[in-house]
């Protein structure tokens, strides 16, 4: 059996010009994935061959990741629960906006279908004003956060810096000597958190020699085949990453930086990112459900993309950040850490990154910054995962989605203006 | 890579005369299993080769099953939680009893160590009078229930019968035509629920040709090797089970009966045992944590042994049964179903089963019946898992454990008399 690359990479290969089934046509419940006892042959989804994460199958899988792979829980406080207040606003559905590069306006409600939304929740001043579930997601299930995982770990990294446990000016290898012969040896903690490292690491999924495939193979939790000679586990893979250029000059979105942040968190706290996220956040703000991480063969959580959580719990996390680490009057995370996230990164470094679709944006502490008039910033994950925090509008929008195209450039034209329009609408109510 | 049999079988091969590390010596945290980032080579536990479930490694793994394999959640109500009242009684530690075949008395507290207890909780009249955690278990983790899983599914089976959805006098194949060519074709639903089927199915782990190995291979969630020709998945395996003798004459403890019950539940309700347990129980009685099931390659929960749950939640389940399906005044499960469980099975059929260490016991609805003066009955799983319900003493005892020897005959001498002694003590307080 050949070693298959790790799951979430497959759908990157989809071409934008392909004609995909619509959100309605690809409804995973109607399509019957994994339904029946046992499910019929043509409705079975397989992890080992990656078919479970092809479109439209992935529409089912994003809400059932645990059923395909080993995972580690991010435990909530089993005896605590803070309900989020409701102040539902039916007028939001009709809020309209102009999609990018379009002459025709679109309603918020229409954008949810256009973007293959699985779950959407809008908090305004801490109250739920909008909440809907689609596809395979229900309120008591978790959904893949994909690369939003990075922002959770960037937050923990900023917390450790604010508390003086981690020095952002030190080299990574000062904390992790195992990385002495890698590209991370002379990268600072800050450079890793801002992804301004210079790495020979291609995430070009069309290139079979791209490093992303070796990374994926190392992190695949299935037993390796006998002739496999690569790294086993995320940490081991990081040792092999080579430098290409000078650190600190340009933003380059490379998942391995987030794995390094995960390793730093583990080395400093003595806890995996799953355990530490539980201790610092998941047990502290009345979460409804445990979150969970996928793990590699050695039980290491996938810090760059393996997190899963409930929709309302992701909204709680977003609200904690919007409130600069406060929850119900208690300072859960240090204010300075969140302020450091809020201030955004270098627009110059970002502009060198080849993201023309995100003009004027920046990146810092593994968060994306729109740098718009509201200073909105976001956690983003492939296939449309979003936490959108608008400080001025006192709004947090969380979306889980299963867009057929992995890259968010496919859904941003119908997402970012929609978020801005709802934020403006909520601001206008104040 | 050879296909490895499924996990929980390994430790069955341990011989009673072996000298094992004591509970204190084998403390999984002190032994450092899977600790470190990454864990050092000699502290890693592996699923594929089964080493994660050898003693003493299994002491860590029983509280971390999800980190090794794909699972499906048994969701609680994320917005509901019923705290269990506390009325702790420090005198319980000193309650003493005479272990079977022993002249020396032992205290309750000493028995916990002797039995490699991971978690123990005693409810008296619905209040927690005793609760302790050992080893790798904490209050916000789940522990493997092993074959206690059967009793949960036997309960759901009894519920379906009481509600008229399942006819205990019908043949299994009346509901599941796929089993027409198997031993289950002419077995009644009642015979399967009481394990009085006559099956050619050996659970002799010392025999490499025993059918249990084929069953285990079929249920192993890892991809099969190319030369594998056996069944894929639990349901497919059941079709291959052959009859040996006459149904209805003797009790024979064979896990495949519980898988048939799982299939019946799924076929009738349109829900897997994980989903149905969530709907009927886990969402109804204020559980603190989701439970979860391990699954086969097709996502089918392992109805005979794959359940995991928190200690307090298993106690809630036990209390629900003790109260004949009532929870806080509401009838959650039909009283008739629980009465059918309480009445026990045929002692004659049981006496033919080769369980001389359990004299006078019976088995019904996948529950074990002591048939003692208090009419105590129990769910039991290998390595010491127990729900012990004593109706007369209004007591429920739940124990998670990781005894080095799989069969409960190794710990029963220090367990059953201890339960009886604590029940008598609590009864004496009334």
Interface residues (C-beta under 8 A of the other chain):
Chain A: X1 X34 X37 X38 X39 X44 X46 X47 X48 X64 X66 X67 X68 X69 X70 X71 X72 X73 X75 X76 X77 X78 X79 X81 X83 X139 X140 X141 X222 X223 X225 X226 X233 X235 X236 X263 X266 X267 X272 X283 X288 X289 X290 X292 X295 X297 X298 X299 X300 X310 X312
Chain B: X1 X34 X37 X38 X39 X44 X46 X47 X48 X64 X66 X67 X68 X69 X70 X71 X72 X73 X75 X76 X77 X78 X79 X81 X83 X139 X140 X141 X222 X223 X225 X226 X233 X235 X236 X263 X266 X267 X272 X283 X288 X289 X290 X292 X295 X297 X298 X299 X300 X310 X312
